[in-house]
Amino acid sequence: MKIATWNINSLAVRLPQVLGWLAANPVDALCLQELKLSDDKFPRDALAAAGYQSAVFGQKTYNGVAILSRTPARNVVKNIVGFPDEQSRVIAVTLDTPQGELRLINGYFVNGQAPGTDKFAYKMQWLDGLCNWLRGELLAHPKLVLAGDFNITADDRDTYDPVALRETIHHTTEERQHLNALLGLGLNDAFRLFEQSEKSYSWWDYREFAFRRNRGLRIDYILVSDALKPTVTSCVIDKLPRKNERPSDHVPVVAELDLPSIK
């Protein structure tokens, strides 16, 4: 079973890239972030023709998340329960597999700004709310995957310049403490379960030839619960879509689990 996450940075612009990638990489479920379109504009028919059903939580112009899956999703929850938020950032679904249900949560984490700003404070509050909600989700759903654009580097391996960027946004001690709190609930970074190449990133700025120079960050994650950890057989970053014409600044991350396909 393969699960992927991809911040597409406007599905209206990059639907052909998503369809092309799915044709070449027929994953069982794909979590998309930054749809930047409302639910009524979501291309359900085009994705259904490609073999995927859609659970969508859109927002005009900004944010927006969706989960594409080969089988229908149920028990859909939008945003963090118990944390009022006007932004469309989280969607959770249950997928039925031959080995029982799997809870899949897709998040577009708050970007934030410099420490001390209102947007940074909102990010800290949002992360607190997410952690509190996930604690209950894990109790109810031991087989759980949290995927998405986390907008946090886990440690110095995940940034092209850890010295110059230390304590800047995505690199602050506070952000990393919140990520560690999520891991402390019983979640595991699937990418770090395996030996990986140095300077492995999932995001590169559009400016200053950042991709060509590999000046990137790893901020896109797939976290798996303790119950699923033994089933993870691989986790890779697919850099190829970053070479597309008009690419997203993010690329897909794909985890494979030793579970029967849900096709």
C-alpha positions in Angstrom: 0.0 0.0 0.0 1.4 3.4 -1.0 0.5 6.7 0.6 1.8 10.0 -0.8 1.7 13.7 0.2 2.2 16.7 -2.1 1.8 20.4 -1.6 0.6 21.2 -5.2 0.6 25.0 -4.8 -2.6 25.5 -6.8 -4.5 22.5 -8.2 -6.1 24.7 -10.8 -2.7 25.4 -12.3 -1.2 21.9 -11.8 -4.0 19.4 -12.3 -2.3 18.0 -15.4 0.8 17.4 -13.3 -1.2 15.6 -10.7 -2.9 13.4 -13.2 0.4 12.7 -15.0 2.1 11.8 -11.7 -0.7 9.5 -10.6 -0.6 7.7 -14.0 3.1 7.1 -13.5 2.8 6.5 -9.7 -0.6 4.8 -9.0 -0.6 5.3 -5.2 -3.5 4.1 -3.0 -3.9 7.5 -1.5 -2.6 11.0 -2.2 -2.8 13.9 0.3 -2.8 17.3 -1.5 -2.2 20.7 0.2 -2.6 24.3 -1.0 -5.4 23.6 -3.4 -6.2 27.3 -3.6 -9.7 26.7 -4.8 -13.2 26.3 -3.3 -15.0 22.9 -3.1 -17.2 23.7 -6.1 -14.2 24.2 -8.3 -12.5 21.0 -7.3 -11.9 18.7 -10.4 -13.7 15.6 -9.0 -14.7 14.3 -12.4 -11.2 14.4 -13.8 -9.8 12.6 -10.8 -12.6 10.1 -10.8 -11.7 9.3 -14.4 -8.2 8.6 -13.2 -9.5 6.2 -10.6 -9.6 8.3 -7.5 -12.4 9.4 -5.2 -11.9 12.8 -3.4 -12.5 14.1 0.1 -12.1 17.8 -0.1 -11.9 20.8 2.2 -11.2 23.8 -0.1 -10.8 27.5 0.3 -10.9 30.2 -2.3 -7.5 31.6 -3.2 -5.6 30.2 -0.2 -5.0 26.9 1.7 -7.2 23.9 1.0 -6.6 20.2 1.5 -7.8 17.0 -0.2 -7.3 13.3 0.1 -7.6 11.2 -3.1 -8.1 7.5 -2.6 -8.8 4.5 -4.7 -11.7 3.5 -2.5 -14.3 5.7 -0.8 -13.3 7.5 2.3 -15.6 7.6 5.4 -15.8 9.3 8.7 -14.5 12.6 7.2 -13.5 15.3 9.6 -12.5 18.8 8.6 -10.1 20.9 10.6 -9.0 20.3 14.2 -11.8 19.3 16.5 -11.8 21.7 19.4 -9.7 24.4 17.7 -11.8 27.0 15.9 -10.1 28.0 12.7 -11.3 29.9 9.6 -8.5 28.3 7.5 -9.0 25.1 5.5 -5.9 23.2 6.8 -6.8 19.7 7.9 -8.9 16.8 6.6 -9.1 13.3 8.1 -10.7 10.2 6.6 -10.9 6.5 7.4 -10.0 4.1 4.6 -11.0 0.4 4.8 -8.2 -2.0 4.0 -8.2 -5.9 3.9 -6.4 -5.6 7.3 -8.9 -3.2 8.9 -9.4 0.5 9.0 -6.6 3.0 8.5 -7.0 6.6 9.6 -5.4 9.1 7.3 -5.0 12.8 8.3 -3.7 15.4 5.8 -2.5 18.7 7.2 -1.3 22.0 5.7 0.5 23.3 8.8 0.6 27.0 9.4 3.6 28.7 7.8 4.0 31.5 10.3 6.4 34.4 10.3 9.3 35.5 12.4 9.2 34.6 16.1 7.4 37.2 18.1 4.8 38.0 15.4 1.1 37.3 15.6 1.3 34.7 12.8 4.0 32.8 14.7 1.8 32.8 17.8 -1.1 31.5 15.7 1.2 28.7 14.5 2.1 27.7 18.1 -1.6 27.7 19.1 -2.5 25.7 16.0 0.2 23.1 16.7 -1.0 22.8 20.3 -4.5 22.2 19.1 -3.4 19.6 16.6 -1.4 17.7 19.2 -4.4 17.7 21.7 -6.7 16.4 19.0 -4.3 13.8 17.7 -4.0 12.3 21.1 -7.6 11.2 21.0 -7.4 10.2 17.3 -4.6 7.8 18.0 -6.5 6.2 20.9 -9.5 5.7 18.6 -7.5 4.7 15.5 -4.2 2.9 16.3 -3.4 2.5 12.6 -3.0 6.2 11.8 -1.0 8.2 9.3 -0.4 12.0 9.5 0.9 13.4 6.3 1.3 16.9 4.8 3.3 20.1 4.6 4.5 20.6 8.1 6.4 23.9 7.5 9.0 22.7 10.1 12.5 21.2 9.7 12.9 18.4 12.1 16.6 19.0 12.6 19.8 20.3 10.9 19.8 17.5 8.4 16.6 19.0 6.9 18.0 22.4 5.9 20.6 23.5 3.4 22.2 26.0 5.8 21.5 25.1 9.4 23.9 27.8 10.7 22.6 30.8 8.8 19.0 29.8 9.3 19.1 28.8 12.9 16.1 30.1 14.9 14.5 31.5 11.8 11.0 30.4 10.7 10.8 26.6 10.1 14.0 26.2 12.2 13.1 27.6 15.6 13.4 25.6 18.8 9.7 26.2 19.5 8.6 24.7 16.2 10.8 21.6 16.6 9.5 21.1 20.1 6.0 21.0 18.7 7.0 18.5 16.1 8.7 16.4 18.8 5.5 16.5 20.8 3.7 15.0 17.8 6.3 12.2 17.6 5.9 11.7 21.4 2.3 10.8 20.9 3.5 7.6 19.2 4.2 8.8 15.7 7.3 8.1 13.6 8.9 9.9 10.7 8.7 7.4 7.9 11.5 9.0 6.0 14.0 8.6 8.9 13.2 5.0 9.4 15.6 4.4 6.5 19.1 5.4 5.6 18.8 8.5 3.3 21.1 10.5 1.1 22.5 13.7 2.6 20.8 16.9 1.6 17.4 15.3 0.9 14.8 18.0 0.6 11.2 18.3 -0.4 10.9 22.1 -1.0 13.0 24.6 -2.8 12.4 28.4 -3.3 11.6 29.5 -6.8 14.2 32.2 -6.5 18.0 32.2 -6.9 18.1 28.8 -8.7 17.5 27.1 -5.4 16.5 23.8 -6.9 19.5 23.7 -9.2 21.8 24.5 -6.3 19.8 22.1 -4.0 19.3 24.9 -1.4 16.1 23.3 0.0 14.3 22.2 3.1 12.6 19.0 4.1 9.3 20.1 5.4 6.9 17.5 3.9 6.4 14.5 6.1 4.6 11.2 6.5 4.3 10.2 10.1 3.1 6.7 11.0 1.7 5.4 14.3 3.6 2.8 16.3 1.1 0.2 15.2 2.1 0.9 11.5 5.8 1.4 12.0 6.8 -2.3 11.4 4.9 -2.3 8.1 6.8 0.6 6.5 9.1 -0.8 3.8 10.2 2.5 2.2 9.8 6.3 2.1 11.2 8.4 -0.7 11.1 11.9 -2.0 10.3 12.1 -5.7 12.2 15.1 -7.0 11.3 14.6 -10.6 8.1 16.8 -10.6 10.3 19.8 -9.6 11.7 19.7 -13.1 8.3 20.2 -14.7 7.4 23.4 -16.5 5.7 25.7 -13.9 6.3 23.2 -11.0 5.1 23.4 -7.5 7.9 24.4 -5.1 7.2 21.1 -3.3 7.6 17.6 -4.5 5.8 14.3 -3.5 6.9 12.2 -0.6 5.8 8.5 -0.9 5.7 5.8 1.8 5.1 2.2 1.1 3.5 0.0 3.8 3.4 -3.8 3.8 -0.3 -3.9 3.8 -2.7 -5.2 1.1 -3.6 -2.6 -1.5 -7.0 -0.9 -1.1 -7.6 -1.0 -4.9 
